[in-house]
Amino acid sequence: MQLYFIEPIAEAVPCQVNLGAEESFHCVKVLRMRAGDLIHLTDGNGSLFEGRLLAADTKACVVTIEKEQREVGKRPFRLHMAVAPTKNLARFEWFLEKATEIGVDEITPLICEHSERVQIRVDRLQKIIISAAKQSLKTYLPVLHEPVKFTDFVSRNNSGARFVAYVEEHQPIHLKEAYQKGDCIVFIGPEGDFSRKEMELAIKSGIMPVSLGPSRLRTETAAMVACHIINIVNE
């Protein structure tokens, strides 16, 4: 099955919608779809649509939506990854792609004392997330937030368990042992790790330091490992 992404539909099904320019081009030029062909679409909010191409146009395909399933693939927990973007943005993009494939609900780029990158283009990264969601047949699109300072984010009243991966903490409990099924936020620092001041603030705010294993991991690898652990525990 090939998924196409559309904006949320206001009308009741059955109805007609237009695919965006990129989706239309991919549909007609790459996948060679023609009028009358059956396709599947998602709005990123948990709905899976079944529709038929009414007009196969490379710039604006017209689709007749015939069926809708709601809350397809909904999970009983929410995973929020708060991760410092890497200096090499390609590594952070890789994390976004793979985390979307495995399963993540929210991603907040963190600006920390040791951050080497403080600016990102959320619109560009959003395209990577959409592509990964379609490839992995996800009907829920992860929410990518604007970058926020670590100190500001920690002070927010976020629900669920909160964990911070910290390599210099003496023998902290492993994430897979500390985490119980349910909503959670996992904090992953920059290449230079969190500062001592940031860790003191995190612990004071009730965030639990955890280990991701004996190896010293790159930021994007640590984030990927944490994402995988949370998903595995919830299987």
N, C-alpha and C positions, 0 to 999 in steps of 0.2 A: 504493500500500500504506500502511495505517495501522498504526503500531506501538503496542502497549500494554506498559507496564512491569510486571514481576512480580518478586517476590523469588526468589532462586535456589531451584531445585527439588531436593529431596533424593531423591524417588522416580525410578525409571526410567520413561522414556516407553514406552507410553502411560500417562497418569495424569490426575487431575483437580486443578485449582487454582481458587482464588477470586481474582478481581480485587479490588483495594482499592476503597474507597468513591469516591475521585475518579475512578479509571479506569472504574469501573462506571457512574458518572453520565455521564461523557463518552461512553462506549460506547452507552448506551441512550438518553439524552435528547438528546445533541448529534448523534451519528452515526446514530441510529435503527436500531441493530443489534437483531436479534431471534434467538430461539432457533433453532439450526440454521445460523446464519451462520458462515462461515469467517473467522477473524481471525488476525493474526500478533502474536507477543509476543517480548520479549527480557528477559533477566535482568540486562543490563548487563555481563555477563562474557563476551560473545562468542557467546552462544547465540541462535539465531533459532528460535522455535517456531511451528508451525502448529497451530491448534486450532479447535474448533467450540464455539459457545455452547450449553451444555446448559440454562442458565437465565439469562434476561436480566433481572436485577434491578438497579435503580438504586443499591442499596447494596452488593451483593455478587454480581456475576455469577459463574456457575460455568462453567468452560471445561474441555473434554476435550482435553488435549494429544495430538495424533496423530503429529507429526513433530518432529524436532530436528536442526538443523545447528549444528555447533560451529565456533568460531574464524572466524565470518563477518566479513569486513572486517579481519582482523588485519593490522597493519602491521609492516614489518621494522625499525622504529625506534620509540623512545619520546621524546616531547617533554614536558618538564617546564617549565612557566612559573611563575616565582617573581615575583610582581607585588605592589607596594604598593597596597592598596585606596585608591580616590580619596575625597576629602572628600564629594563628591556620590556616594552609593552607587549611584545609578542608572547611572552611567557604568561602574562596576566590574561591575554586573550585565550591562550590555550586552556588555562584554568576555567574560564567562563564556559568555553565550549564543552569540556569534559564534565564539569559539574552539572551543566544542564542535561547532558546525556544520562548521567547517573541519577540525578534528582536533587534539586535544590529549589527553595521557594523564594528566598530573598538574598540579594547580594549587596553589601554596602562597602564601597571602597573607603579605606581608612587612611587618614593623613596623620602620621606619627612623627615623633621627634627625630627618628632616624630615617624617615622616608626620603628616597631619592627621586620620587616622582610625586608631584602634588596636583597635577592636572591630567585629566583624561577626557576624551570625547565620548560621552554617554551614548550619543546617537549612533556612532560607529560600532560601539560595543553591543548595542541593542541588536544590530543586524546579525552579529555573530551568534547571539543567543537565539534569535528567531531561527536561523539556519540550523543550529544544533537541535533545537526543539523539534523541528520538522523531520530532521534526519532520524531522530530517536523516537518519533511518533508520540511526542508529548503534547497533550492538549492544554496543559497549564504552563504558561510562560513565566519563568522566574522574573521577579521584580528587581530591576537594577536601579538602585538609588544614586543620587548625586553624592560625590565624595564628601566626607564629613571628618572633622577632627576627632581623634581618638577620645580626647578628654570630654568633648561634647556628647559623643555617642554613648560613652560609658555612663554618663549622668542621666540618661533617659530612662524612663520606667519601662524597660522592655520585659515582656512576659516570658516565662519558660526558664529552663536551666541555662546557665551561661558558663562557658569554659574558655580559657585562654591557654594556647600552646606557648610554652616558655622553656627554652633550652637550658637556661642557667639555674633553674630551680632544682634543688637537691631532691632527687628521687620522687618527683610528683607522681600521683596516681595516673595510670594510663587512661586515656579517654574512653576506651572500650569498657573499662571497669567503672569509671565514674558516671558514665551516662546511663540513664534509665529511659525507657521509651517515652516519647512525648516531645513537645516543642523545645527547641534549644537554639542558642546562638553560639557560634564558635569564632573566637578572635584569632587571627593569624597576622603576625607582625611583618615588618619589612625585612630586607636583607640584613640590616644591622640589628634586628630583633627589637623588641620593646625596650624602652629605657627603664632603669630602675624606678624612676619616678612614676612612669606609666603603670608599672607592675604594682607598685604600692597603692596607686589609685584603684586599679582593677580589683585587687584583693580587698581593699577597704569597701568597695562597692558590692562585694559578695560574689565576684567572679572567681571560679575555681581554676587554679593552675593545673594543667594536665600535660602528660607526656604523649608523644606520638611514636615512641620507640627509641632505641639506642642511637640511631643514626641522626646526624645533623642534616636536616632537609632544607632544600631551597623553599622560598616562600610559596611558590605555586605548587610544589610537590607536597608540602605540609598541608596546604589547603585541600588538595585533592585527596590525600590520605584521610583527613578529618571528615570530609564529605562522604567518603566511601564507608568509613567506620559507622557513622550515624545511620546510613542507609542499610548496612548489613545488620546492625542491631535490631532494626525495625522490621526485618523480613520475617 
